[in-house]
Amino acid sequence: MAGFDLAALVGGDKAAWDGFVRAHARLILAAARSLARDDAEAEDLAQDVFVRLCKDDFRLLKTYDP
């Protein structure tokens, strides 16, 4: 997550979140495609990753240890 302000991400800063998603979406989607049966399922899986990162007041992001 180099280059990203973790406090801004968990604080709900839209610009920080949009940048985070742009920077990581291709990698997450590629990983999802390796697990999915088709592109639609891969997109759903990738979206679920980002939803989980936001879940419970950004619990996963808050526990990230670089």
PDB file of N, H, CA, C and O in Angstrom:
ATOM      1  N   MET A   1       0.828  -1.183   0.000  1.00  0.00           N
ATOM      2  CA  MET A   1       0.000   0.000   0.000  1.00  0.00           C
ATOM      3  C   MET A   1       0.869   1.242   0.000  1.00  0.00           C
ATOM      4  O   MET A   1       0.432   2.316   0.411  1.00  0.00           O
ATOM      5  N   ALA A   2       2.054   1.097  -0.445  1.00  0.00           N
ATOM      6  H   ALA A   2       2.409   0.224  -0.779  1.00  0.00           H
ATOM      7  CA  ALA A   2       2.969   2.235  -0.466  1.00  0.00           C
ATOM      8  C   ALA A   2       2.350   3.386  -1.242  1.00  0.00           C
ATOM      9  O   ALA A   2       1.704   3.192  -2.272  1.00  0.00           O
ATOM     10  N   GLY A   3       2.563   4.586  -0.724  1.00  0.00           N
ATOM     11  H   GLY A   3       3.088   4.743   0.113  1.00  0.00           H
ATOM     12  CA  GLY A   3       2.046   5.760  -1.401  1.00  0.00           C
ATOM     13  C   GLY A   3       0.631   6.141  -1.000  1.00  0.00           C
ATOM     14  O   GLY A   3       0.079   7.114  -1.514  1.00  0.00           O
ATOM     15  N   PHE A   4       0.041   5.385  -0.089  1.00  0.00           N
ATOM     16  H   PHE A   4       0.488   4.595   0.329  1.00  0.00           H
ATOM     17  CA  PHE A   4      -1.317   5.681   0.326  1.00  0.00           C
ATOM     18  C   PHE A   4      -1.342   6.040   1.796  1.00  0.00           C
ATOM     19  O   PHE A   4      -0.652   5.438   2.619  1.00  0.00           O
ATOM     20  N   ASP A   5      -2.148   7.028   2.101  1.00  0.00           N
ATOM     21  H   ASP A   5      -2.708   7.517   1.432  1.00  0.00           H
ATOM     22  CA  ASP A   5      -2.318   7.482   3.475  1.00  0.00           C
ATOM     23  C   ASP A   5      -3.392   6.621   4.123  1.00  0.00           C
ATOM     24  O   ASP A   5      -4.584   6.810   3.881  1.00  0.00           O
ATOM     25  N   LEU A   6      -2.962   5.680   4.943  1.00  0.00           N
ATOM     26  H   LEU A   6      -1.993   5.526   5.140  1.00  0.00           H
ATOM     27  CA  LEU A   6      -3.889   4.767   5.582  1.00  0.00           C
ATOM     28  C   LEU A   6      -4.934   5.508   6.409  1.00  0.00           C
ATOM     29  O   LEU A   6      -6.102   5.121   6.424  1.00  0.00           O
ATOM     30  N   ALA A   7      -4.522   6.561   7.089  1.00  0.00           N
ATOM     31  H   ALA A   7      -3.573   6.875   7.076  1.00  0.00           H
ATOM     32  CA  ALA A   7      -5.477   7.334   7.889  1.00  0.00           C
ATOM     33  C   ALA A   7      -6.553   7.946   7.009  1.00  0.00           C
ATOM     34  O   ALA A   7      -7.720   7.993   7.400  1.00  0.00           O
ATOM     35  N   ALA A   8      -6.177   8.416   5.828  1.00  0.00           N
ATOM     36  H   ALA A   8      -5.229   8.378   5.511  1.00  0.00           H
ATOM     37  CA  ALA A   8      -7.160   8.992   4.907  1.00  0.00           C
ATOM     38  C   ALA A   8      -8.113   7.915   4.399  1.00  0.00           C
ATOM     39  O   ALA A   8      -9.314   8.156   4.276  1.00  0.00           O
ATOM     40  N   LEU A   9      -7.580   6.722   4.102  1.00  0.00           N
ATOM     41  H   LEU A   9      -6.605   6.527   4.202  1.00  0.00           H
ATOM     42  CA  LEU A   9      -8.430   5.629   3.623  1.00  0.00           C
ATOM     43  C   LEU A   9      -9.472   5.249   4.672  1.00  0.00           C
ATOM     44  O   LEU A   9     -10.664   5.182   4.370  1.00  0.00           O
ATOM     45  N   VAL A  10      -9.030   5.003   5.885  1.00  0.00           N
ATOM     46  H   VAL A  10      -8.062   5.057   6.130  1.00  0.00           H
ATOM     47  CA  VAL A  10      -9.972   4.578   6.927  1.00  0.00           C
ATOM     48  C   VAL A  10     -10.814   5.732   7.441  1.00  0.00           C
ATOM     49  O   VAL A  10     -11.831   5.520   8.100  1.00  0.00           O
ATOM     50  N   GLY A  11     -10.389   6.953   7.140  1.00  0.00           N
ATOM     51  H   GLY A  11      -9.562   7.124   6.605  1.00  0.00           H
ATOM     52  CA  GLY A  11     -11.165   8.125   7.533  1.00  0.00           C
ATOM     53  C   GLY A  11     -12.259   8.480   6.554  1.00  0.00           C
ATOM     54  O   GLY A  11     -13.020   9.422   6.774  1.00  0.00           O
ATOM     55  N   GLY A  12     -12.339   7.716   5.459  1.00  0.00           N
ATOM     56  H   GLY A  12     -11.720   6.951   5.281  1.00  0.00           H
ATOM     57  CA  GLY A  12     -13.414   7.935   4.496  1.00  0.00           C
ATOM     58  C   GLY A  12     -13.117   8.960   3.427  1.00  0.00           C
ATOM     59  O   GLY A  12     -14.038   9.435   2.762  1.00  0.00           O
ATOM     60  N   ASP A  13     -11.845   9.319   3.240  1.00  0.00           N
ATOM     61  H   ASP A  13     -11.097   8.933   3.780  1.00  0.00           H
ATOM     62  CA  ASP A  13     -11.472  10.286   2.201  1.00  0.00           C
ATOM     63  C   ASP A  13     -11.712   9.671   0.825  1.00  0.00           C
ATOM     64  O   ASP A  13     -11.035   8.719   0.438  1.00  0.00           O
ATOM     65  N   LYS A  14     -12.679  10.221   0.087  1.00  0.00           N
ATOM     66  H   LYS A  14     -13.228  10.995   0.401  1.00  0.00           H
ATOM     67  CA  LYS A  14     -13.071   9.659  -1.207  1.00  0.00           C
ATOM     68  C   LYS A  14     -11.927   9.658  -2.202  1.00  0.00           C
ATOM     69  O   LYS A  14     -11.740   8.672  -2.915  1.00  0.00           O
ATOM     70  N   ALA A  15     -11.162  10.727  -2.271  1.00  0.00           N
ATOM     71  H   ALA A  15     -11.314  11.528  -1.692  1.00  0.00           H
ATOM     72  CA  ALA A  15     -10.051  10.790  -3.222  1.00  0.00           C
ATOM     73  C   ALA A  15      -9.001   9.724  -2.895  1.00  0.00           C
ATOM     74  O   ALA A  15      -8.449   9.099  -3.801  1.00  0.00           O
ATOM     75  N   ALA A  16      -8.727   9.516  -1.619  1.00  0.00           N
ATOM     76  H   ALA A  16      -9.175  10.024  -0.883  1.00  0.00           H
ATOM     77  CA  ALA A  16      -7.764   8.485  -1.219  1.00  0.00           C
ATOM     78  C   ALA A  16      -8.289   7.100  -1.589  1.00  0.00           C
ATOM     79  O   ALA A  16      -7.545   6.259  -2.094  1.00  0.00           O
ATOM     80  N   TRP A  17      -9.575   6.872  -1.333  1.00  0.00           N
ATOM     81  H   TRP A  17     -10.179   7.556  -0.923  1.00  0.00           H
ATOM     82  CA  TRP A  17     -10.168   5.571  -1.655  1.00  0.00           C
ATOM     83  C   TRP A  17     -10.168   5.331  -3.159  1.00  0.00           C
ATOM     84  O   TRP A  17      -9.816   4.241  -3.611  1.00  0.00           O
ATOM     85  N   ASP A  18     -10.560   6.342  -3.943  1.00  0.00           N
ATOM     86  H   ASP A  18     -10.846   7.227  -3.575  1.00  0.00           H
ATOM     87  CA  ASP A  18     -10.578   6.201  -5.398  1.00  0.00           C
ATOM     88  C   ASP A  18      -9.186   5.879  -5.932  1.00  0.00           C
ATOM     89  O   ASP A  18      -9.044   5.043  -6.824  1.00  0.00           O
ATOM     90  N   GLY A  19      -8.170   6.527  -5.399  1.00  0.00           N
ATOM     91  H   GLY A  19      -8.285   7.206  -4.674  1.00  0.00           H
ATOM     92  CA  GLY A  19      -6.801   6.255  -5.812  1.00  0.00           C
ATOM     93  C   GLY A  19      -6.365   4.851  -5.433  1.00  0.00           C
ATOM     94  O   GLY A  19      -5.692   4.176  -6.211  1.00  0.00           O
ATOM     95  N   PHE A  20      -6.743   4.411  -4.253  1.00  0.00           N
ATOM     96  H   PHE A  20      -7.290   4.960  -3.620  1.00  0.00           H
ATOM     97  CA  PHE A  20      -6.436   3.066  -3.791  1.00  0.00           C
ATOM     98  C   PHE A  20      -7.063   2.027  -4.721  1.00  0.00           C
ATOM     99  O   PHE A  20      -6.408   1.065  -5.121  1.00  0.00           O
ATOM    100  N   VAL A  21      -8.325   2.229  -5.056  1.00  0.00           N
ATOM    101  H   VAL A  21      -8.857   3.010  -4.730  1.00  0.00           H
ATOM    102  CA  VAL A  21      -9.026   1.295  -5.939  1.00  0.00           C
ATOM    103  C   VAL A  21      -8.374   1.287  -7.320  1.00  0.00           C
ATOM    104  O   VAL A  21      -8.131   0.217  -7.879  1.00  0.00           O
ATOM    105  N   ARG A  22      -8.092   2.452  -7.870  1.00  0.00           N
ATOM    106  H   ARG A  22      -8.289   3.320  -7.416  1.00  0.00           H
ATOM    107  CA  ARG A  22      -7.436   2.507  -9.189  1.00  0.00           C
ATOM    108  C   ARG A  22      -6.098   1.774  -9.181  1.00  0.00           C
ATOM    109  O   ARG A  22      -5.766   1.072 -10.136  1.00  0.00           O
ATOM    110  N   ALA A  23      -5.347   1.934  -8.125  1.00  0.00           N
ATOM    111  H   ALA A  23      -5.617   2.504  -7.349  1.00  0.00           H
ATOM    112  CA  ALA A  23      -4.016   1.331  -8.050  1.00  0.00           C
ATOM    113  C   ALA A  23      -4.055  -0.187  -7.872  1.00  0.00           C
ATOM    114  O   ALA A  23      -3.124  -0.875  -8.289  1.00  0.00           O
ATOM    115  N   HIS A  24      -5.109  -0.716  -7.265  1.00  0.00           N
ATOM    116  H   HIS A  24      -5.866  -0.157  -6.926  1.00  0.00           H
ATOM    117  CA  HIS A  24      -5.124  -2.132  -6.919  1.00  0.00           C
ATOM    118  C   HIS A  24      -6.180  -2.961  -7.649  1.00  0.00           C
ATOM    119  O   HIS A  24      -6.155  -4.189  -7.571  1.00  0.00           O
ATOM    120  N   ALA A  25      -7.088  -2.324  -8.343  1.00  0.00           N
ATOM    121  H   ALA A  25      -7.108  -1.326  -8.406  1.00  0.00           H
ATOM    122  CA  ALA A  25      -8.198  -3.049  -8.974  1.00  0.00           C
ATOM    123  C   ALA A  25      -7.719  -4.065 -10.005  1.00  0.00           C
ATOM    124  O   ALA A  25      -8.257  -5.170 -10.066  1.00  0.00           O
ATOM    125  N   ARG A  26      -6.729  -3.720 -10.809  1.00  0.00           N
ATOM    126  H   ARG A  26      -6.292  -2.822 -10.760  1.00  0.00           H
ATOM    127  CA  ARG A  26      -6.264  -4.662 -11.847  1.00  0.00           C
ATOM    128  C   ARG A  26      -5.701  -5.932 -11.228  1.00  0.00           C
ATOM    129  O   ARG A  26      -5.987  -7.033 -11.699  1.00  0.00           O
ATOM    130  N   LEU A  27      -4.907  -5.786 -10.179  1.00  0.00           N
ATOM    131  H   LEU A  27      -4.675  -4.892  -9.797  1.00  0.00           H
ATOM    132  CA  LEU A  27      -4.321  -6.949  -9.522  1.00  0.00           C
ATOM    133  C   LEU A  27      -5.400  -7.814  -8.869  1.00  0.00           C
ATOM    134  O   LEU A  27      -5.384  -9.039  -8.992  1.00  0.00           O
ATOM    135  N   ILE A  28      -6.325  -7.173  -8.185  1.00  0.00           N
ATOM    136  H   ILE A  28      -6.338  -6.178  -8.085  1.00  0.00           H
ATOM    137  CA  ILE A  28      -7.401  -7.912  -7.519  1.00  0.00           C
ATOM    138  C   ILE A  28      -8.287  -8.601  -8.544  1.00  0.00           C
ATOM    139  O   ILE A  28      -8.694  -9.744  -8.339  1.00  0.00           O
ATOM    140  N   LEU A  29      -8.589  -7.929  -9.635  1.00  0.00           N
ATOM    141  H   LEU A  29      -8.258  -7.000  -9.802  1.00  0.00           H
ATOM    142  CA  LEU A  29      -9.410  -8.538 -10.673  1.00  0.00           C
ATOM    143  C   LEU A  29      -8.678  -9.717 -11.326  1.00  0.00           C
ATOM    144  O   LEU A  29      -9.302 -10.732 -11.635  1.00  0.00           O
ATOM    145  N   ALA A  30      -7.388  -9.595 -11.534  1.00  0.00           N
ATOM    146  H   ALA A  30      -6.881  -8.770 -11.283  1.00  0.00           H
ATOM    147  CA  ALA A  30      -6.616 -10.706 -12.107  1.00  0.00           C
ATOM    148  C   ALA A  30      -6.650 -11.921 -11.186  1.00  0.00           C
ATOM    149  O   ALA A  30      -6.813 -13.053 -11.643  1.00  0.00           O
ATOM    150  N   ALA A  31      -6.495 -11.682  -9.901  1.00  0.00           N
ATOM    151  H   ALA A  31      -6.362 -10.764  -9.530  1.00  0.00           H
ATOM    152  CA  ALA A  31      -6.561 -12.792  -8.940  1.00  0.00           C
ATOM    153  C   ALA A  31      -7.956 -13.409  -8.940  1.00  0.00           C
ATOM    154  O   ALA A  31      -8.093 -14.631  -8.886  1.00  0.00           O
ATOM    155  N   ALA A  32      -8.978 -12.582  -9.000  1.00  0.00           N
ATOM    156  H   ALA A  32      -8.867 -11.589  -9.044  1.00  0.00           H
ATOM    157  CA  ALA A  32     -10.358 -13.078  -9.011  1.00  0.00           C
ATOM    158  C   ALA A  32     -10.627 -13.892 -10.264  1.00  0.00           C
ATOM    159  O   ALA A  32     -11.336 -14.897 -10.211  1.00  0.00           O
ATOM    160  N   ARG A  33     -10.072 -13.472 -11.385  1.00  0.00           N
ATOM    161  H   ARG A  33      -9.496 -12.655 -11.428  1.00  0.00           H
ATOM    162  CA  ARG A  33     -10.271 -14.222 -12.635  1.00  0.00           C
ATOM    163  C   ARG A  33      -9.664 -15.615 -12.548  1.00  0.00           C
ATOM    164  O   ARG A  33     -10.161 -16.551 -13.175  1.00  0.00           O
ATOM    165  N   SER A  34      -8.601 -15.757 -11.779  1.00  0.00           N
ATOM    166  H   SER A  34      -8.198 -14.997 -11.269  1.00  0.00           H
ATOM    167  CA  SER A  34      -7.986 -17.083 -11.655  1.00  0.00           C
ATOM    168  C   SER A  34      -8.861 -18.034 -10.837  1.00  0.00           C
ATOM    169  O   SER A  34      -8.679 -19.250 -10.898  1.00  0.00           O
ATOM    170  N   LEU A  35      -9.798 -17.493 -10.080  1.00  0.00           N
ATOM    171  H   LEU A  35      -9.946 -16.506 -10.031  1.00  0.00           H
ATOM    172  CA  LEU A  35     -10.678 -18.299  -9.243  1.00  0.00           C
ATOM    173  C   LEU A  35     -12.086 -18.460  -9.809  1.00  0.00           C
ATOM    174  O   LEU A  35     -12.799 -19.399  -9.455  1.00  0.00           O
ATOM    175  N   ALA A  36     -12.479 -17.546 -10.683  1.00  0.00           N
ATOM    176  H   ALA A  36     -11.900 -16.783 -10.970  1.00  0.00           H
ATOM    177  CA  ALA A  36     -13.870 -17.482 -11.139  1.00  0.00           C
ATOM    178  C   ALA A  36     -14.107 -18.328 -12.386  1.00  0.00           C
ATOM    179  O   ALA A  36     -13.181 -18.682 -13.115  1.00  0.00           O
ATOM    180  N   ARG A  37     -15.383 -18.636 -12.598  1.00  0.00           N
ATOM    181  H   ARG A  37     -16.135 -18.348 -12.005  1.00  0.00           H
ATOM    182  CA  ARG A  37     -15.791 -19.382 -13.789  1.00  0.00           C
ATOM    183  C   ARG A  37     -15.934 -18.488 -15.015  1.00  0.00           C
ATOM    184  O   ARG A  37     -15.783 -18.951 -16.145  1.00  0.00           O
ATOM    185  N   ASP A  38     -16.229 -17.200 -14.792  1.00  0.00           N
ATOM    186  H   ASP A  38     -16.352 -16.824 -13.873  1.00  0.00           H
ATOM    187  CA  ASP A  38     -16.406 -16.275 -15.912  1.00  0.00           C
ATOM    188  C   ASP A  38     -16.120 -14.851 -15.446  1.00  0.00           C
ATOM    189  O   ASP A  38     -15.891 -14.607 -14.262  1.00  0.00           O
ATOM    190  N   ASP A  39     -16.138 -13.914 -16.394  1.00  0.00           N
ATOM    191  H   ASP A  39     -16.324 -14.112 -17.356  1.00  0.00           H
ATOM    192  CA  ASP A  39     -15.803 -12.522 -16.073  1.00  0.00           C
ATOM    193  C   ASP A  39     -16.781 -11.896 -15.079  1.00  0.00           C
ATOM    194  O   ASP A  39     -16.375 -11.126 -14.209  1.00  0.00           O
ATOM    195  N   ALA A  40     -18.053 -12.222 -15.205  1.00  0.00           N
ATOM    196  H   ALA A  40     -18.383 -12.848 -15.912  1.00  0.00           H
ATOM    197  CA  ALA A  40     -19.043 -11.651 -14.294  1.00  0.00           C
ATOM    198  C   ALA A  40     -18.768 -12.086 -12.857  1.00  0.00           C
ATOM    199  O   ALA A  40     -18.846 -11.275 -11.934  1.00  0.00           O
ATOM    200  N   GLU A  41     -18.449 -13.357 -12.670  1.00  0.00           N
ATOM    201  H   GLU A  41     -18.386 -14.015 -13.420  1.00  0.00           H
ATOM    202  CA  GLU A  41     -18.143 -13.841 -11.327  1.00  0.00           C
ATOM    203  C   GLU A  41     -16.847 -13.208 -10.815  1.00  0.00           C
ATOM    204  O   GLU A  41     -16.742 -12.881  -9.633  1.00  0.00           O
ATOM    205  N   ALA A  42     -15.864 -13.037 -11.697  1.00  0.00           N
ATOM    206  H   ALA A  42     -15.950 -13.303 -12.657  1.00  0.00           H
ATOM    207  CA  ALA A  42     -14.604 -12.406 -11.306  1.00  0.00           C
ATOM    208  C   ALA A  42     -14.834 -10.967 -10.846  1.00  0.00           C
ATOM    209  O   ALA A  42     -14.256 -10.530  -9.850  1.00  0.00           O
ATOM    210  N   GLU A  43     -15.667 -10.244 -11.563  1.00  0.00           N
ATOM    211  H   GLU A  43     -16.136 -10.600 -12.372  1.00  0.00           H
ATOM    212  CA  GLU A  43     -15.975  -8.865 -11.171  1.00  0.00           C
ATOM    213  C   GLU A  43     -16.689  -8.824  -9.823  1.00  0.00           C
ATOM    214  O   GLU A  43     -16.428  -7.941  -9.005  1.00  0.00           O
ATOM    215  N   ASP A  44     -17.584  -9.771  -9.593  1.00  0.00           N
ATOM    216  H   ASP A  44     -17.796 -10.488 -10.257  1.00  0.00           H
ATOM    217  CA  ASP A  44     -18.272  -9.846  -8.297  1.00  0.00           C
ATOM    218  C   ASP A  44     -17.280 -10.141  -7.171  1.00  0.00           C
ATOM    219  O   ASP A  44     -17.356  -9.541  -6.100  1.00  0.00           O
ATOM    220  N   LEU A  45     -16.355 -11.061  -7.414  1.00  0.00           N
ATOM    221  H   LEU A  45     -16.292 -11.549  -8.285  1.00  0.00           H
ATOM    222  CA  LEU A  45     -15.351 -11.389  -6.406  1.00  0.00           C
ATOM    223  C   LEU A  45     -14.457 -10.191  -6.101  1.00  0.00           C
ATOM    224  O   LEU A  45     -14.159  -9.908  -4.940  1.00  0.00           O
ATOM    225  N   ALA A  46     -14.034  -9.494  -7.148  1.00  0.00           N
ATOM    226  H   ALA A  46     -14.276  -9.725  -8.091  1.00  0.00           H
ATOM    227  CA  ALA A  46     -13.174  -8.326  -6.958  1.00  0.00           C
ATOM    228  C   ALA A  46     -13.917  -7.244  -6.176  1.00  0.00           C
ATOM    229  O   ALA A  46     -13.346  -6.623  -5.279  1.00  0.00           O
ATOM    230  N   GLN A  47     -15.161  -7.021  -6.505  1.00  0.00           N
ATOM    231  H   GLN A  47     -15.624  -7.526  -7.234  1.00  0.00           H
ATOM    232  CA  GLN A  47     -15.950  -6.033  -5.778  1.00  0.00           C
ATOM    233  C   GLN A  47     -16.091  -6.441  -4.315  1.00  0.00           C
ATOM    234  O   GLN A  47     -16.049  -5.593  -3.424  1.00  0.00           O
ATOM    235  N   ASP A  48     -16.259  -7.731  -4.069  1.00  0.00           N
ATOM    236  H   ASP A  48     -16.293  -8.421  -4.793  1.00  0.00           H
ATOM    237  CA  ASP A  48     -16.390  -8.218  -2.700  1.00  0.00           C
ATOM    238  C   ASP A  48     -15.125  -7.934  -1.884  1.00  0.00           C
ATOM    239  O   ASP A  48     -15.207  -7.657  -0.688  1.00  0.00           O
ATOM    240  N   VAL A  49     -13.966  -8.003  -2.523  1.00  0.00           N
ATOM    241  H   VAL A  49     -13.898  -8.229  -3.495  1.00  0.00           H
ATOM    242  CA  VAL A  49     -12.714  -7.687  -1.820  1.00  0.00           C
ATOM    243  C   VAL A  49     -12.764  -6.252  -1.299  1.00  0.00           C
ATOM    244  O   VAL A  49     -12.464  -6.000  -0.132  1.00  0.00           O
ATOM    245  N   PHE A  50     -13.141  -5.319  -2.163  1.00  0.00           N
ATOM    246  H   PHE A  50     -13.384  -5.523  -3.111  1.00  0.00           H
ATOM    247  CA  PHE A  50     -13.188  -3.917  -1.747  1.00  0.00           C
ATOM    248  C   PHE A  50     -14.270  -3.679  -0.689  1.00  0.00           C
ATOM    249  O   PHE A  50     -14.078  -2.883   0.230  1.00  0.00           O
ATOM    250  N   VAL A  51     -15.387  -4.359  -0.819  1.00  0.00           N
ATOM    251  H   VAL A  51     -15.543  -5.006  -1.566  1.00  0.00           H
ATOM    252  CA  VAL A  51     -16.447  -4.223   0.190  1.00  0.00           C
ATOM    253  C   VAL A  51     -15.940  -4.728   1.539  1.00  0.00           C
ATOM    254  O   VAL A  51     -16.196  -4.108   2.571  1.00  0.00           O
ATOM    255  N   ARG A  52     -15.232  -5.836   1.533  1.00  0.00           N
ATOM    256  H   ARG A  52     -15.025  -6.340   0.695  1.00  0.00           H
ATOM    257  CA  ARG A  52     -14.697  -6.391   2.788  1.00  0.00           C
ATOM    258  C   ARG A  52     -13.659  -5.459   3.411  1.00  0.00           C
ATOM    259  O   ARG A  52     -13.551  -5.382   4.635  1.00  0.00           O
ATOM    260  N   LEU A  53     -12.905  -4.760   2.584  1.00  0.00           N
ATOM    261  H   LEU A  53     -12.992  -4.822   1.590  1.00  0.00           H
ATOM    262  CA  LEU A  53     -11.930  -3.812   3.121  1.00  0.00           C
ATOM    263  C   LEU A  53     -12.622  -2.655   3.851  1.00  0.00           C
ATOM    264  O   LEU A  53     -12.061  -2.083   4.785  1.00  0.00           O
ATOM    265  N   CYS A  54     -13.822  -2.320   3.430  1.00  0.00           N
ATOM    266  H   CYS A  54     -14.279  -2.784   2.671  1.00  0.00           H
ATOM    267  CA  CYS A  54     -14.587  -1.235   4.063  1.00  0.00           C
ATOM    268  C   CYS A  54     -15.412  -1.711   5.258  1.00  0.00           C
ATOM    269  O   CYS A  54     -15.763  -0.924   6.136  1.00  0.00           O
ATOM    270  N   LYS A  55     -15.711  -2.989   5.279  1.00  0.00           N
ATOM    271  H   LYS A  55     -15.425  -3.629   4.566  1.00  0.00           H
ATOM    272  CA  LYS A  55     -16.610  -3.563   6.286  1.00  0.00           C
ATOM    273  C   LYS A  55     -16.099  -3.331   7.706  1.00  0.00           C
ATOM    274  O   LYS A  55     -14.896  -3.256   7.957  1.00  0.00           O
ATOM    275  N   ASP A  56     -17.040  -3.222   8.608  1.00  0.00           N
ATOM    276  H   ASP A  56     -18.017  -3.282   8.405  1.00  0.00           H
ATOM    277  CA  ASP A  56     -16.743  -3.062  10.038  1.00  0.00           C
ATOM    278  C   ASP A  56     -15.789  -1.901  10.292  1.00  0.00           C
ATOM    279  O   ASP A  56     -14.790  -2.037  10.999  1.00  0.00           O
ATOM    280  N   ASP A  57     -16.122  -0.757   9.699  1.00  0.00           N
ATOM    281  H   ASP A  57     -16.933  -0.647   9.125  1.00  0.00           H
ATOM    282  CA  ASP A  57     -15.331   0.459   9.896  1.00  0.00           C
ATOM    283  C   ASP A  57     -13.866   0.265   9.478  1.00  0.00           C
ATOM    284  O   ASP A  57     -12.946   0.668  10.190  1.00  0.00           O
ATOM    285  N   PHE A  58     -13.673  -0.354   8.322  1.00  0.00           N
ATOM    286  H   PHE A  58     -14.421  -0.681   7.743  1.00  0.00           H
ATOM    287  CA  PHE A  58     -12.344  -0.550   7.725  1.00  0.00           C
ATOM    288  C   PHE A  58     -11.426  -1.414   8.601  1.00  0.00           C
ATOM    289  O   PHE A  58     -10.216  -1.193   8.636  1.00  0.00           O
ATOM    290  N   ARG A  59     -11.994  -2.385   9.298  1.00  0.00           N
ATOM    291  H   ARG A  59     -12.977  -2.565   9.269  1.00  0.00           H
ATOM    292  CA  ARG A  59     -11.229  -3.229  10.219  1.00  0.00           C
ATOM    293  C   ARG A  59      -9.998  -3.847   9.565  1.00  0.00           C
ATOM    294  O   ARG A  59      -8.913  -3.817  10.147  1.00  0.00           O
ATOM    295  N   LEU A  60     -10.148  -4.410   8.358  1.00  0.00           N
ATOM    296  H   LEU A  60     -11.029  -4.434   7.886  1.00  0.00           H
ATOM    297  CA  LEU A  60      -8.991  -5.041   7.702  1.00  0.00           C
ATOM    298  C   LEU A  60      -7.907  -4.034   7.365  1.00  0.00           C
ATOM    299  O   LEU A  60      -6.724  -4.303   7.571  1.00  0.00           O
ATOM    300  N   LEU A  61      -8.293  -2.890   6.856  1.00  0.00           N
ATOM    301  H   LEU A  61      -9.254  -2.671   6.689  1.00  0.00           H
ATOM    302  CA  LEU A  61      -7.286  -1.878   6.528  1.00  0.00           C
ATOM    303  C   LEU A  61      -6.596  -1.358   7.791  1.00  0.00           C
ATOM    304  O   LEU A  61      -5.395  -1.087   7.781  1.00  0.00           O
ATOM    305  N   LYS A  62      -7.350  -1.222   8.863  1.00  0.00           N
ATOM    306  H   LYS A  62      -8.326  -1.443   8.872  1.00  0.00           H
ATOM    307  CA  LYS A  62      -6.771  -0.724  10.114  1.00  0.00           C
ATOM    308  C   LYS A  62      -5.752  -1.703  10.698  1.00  0.00           C
ATOM    309  O   LYS A  62      -4.859  -1.301  11.443  1.00  0.00           O
ATOM    310  N   THR A  63      -5.885  -2.983  10.360  1.00  0.00           N
ATOM    311  H   THR A  63      -6.610  -3.310   9.754  1.00  0.00           H
ATOM    312  CA  THR A  63      -4.948  -3.971  10.898  1.00  0.00           C
ATOM    313  C   THR A  63      -3.796  -4.254   9.949  1.00  0.00           C
ATOM    314  O   THR A  63      -2.953  -5.102  10.241  1.00  0.00           O
ATOM    315  N   TYR A  64      -3.745  -3.557   8.813  1.00  0.00           N
ATOM    316  H   TYR A  64      -4.430  -2.868   8.576  1.00  0.00           H
ATOM    317  CA  TYR A  64      -2.662  -3.751   7.842  1.00  0.00           C
ATOM    318  C   TYR A  64      -1.330  -3.355   8.472  1.00  0.00           C
ATOM    319  O   TYR A  64      -1.212  -2.297   9.091  1.00  0.00           O
ATOM    320  N   ASP A  65      -0.339  -4.211   8.307  1.00  0.00           N
ATOM    321  H   ASP A  65      -0.434  -5.070   7.804  1.00  0.00           H
ATOM    322  CA  ASP A  65       1.004  -3.961   8.824  1.00  0.00           C
ATOM    323  C   ASP A  65       2.002  -4.078   7.683  1.00  0.00           C
ATOM    324  O   ASP A  65       2.342  -5.184   7.262  1.00  0.00           O
ATOM    325  N   PRO A  66       2.470  -2.942   7.182  1.00  0.00           N
ATOM    326  CA  PRO A  66       3.404  -2.996   6.048  1.00  0.00           C
ATOM    327  C   PRO A  66       4.692  -3.701   6.410  1.00  0.00           C
ATOM    328  O   PRO A  66       5.582  -3.831   5.570  1.00  0.00           O
TER     329      PRO A  66
END
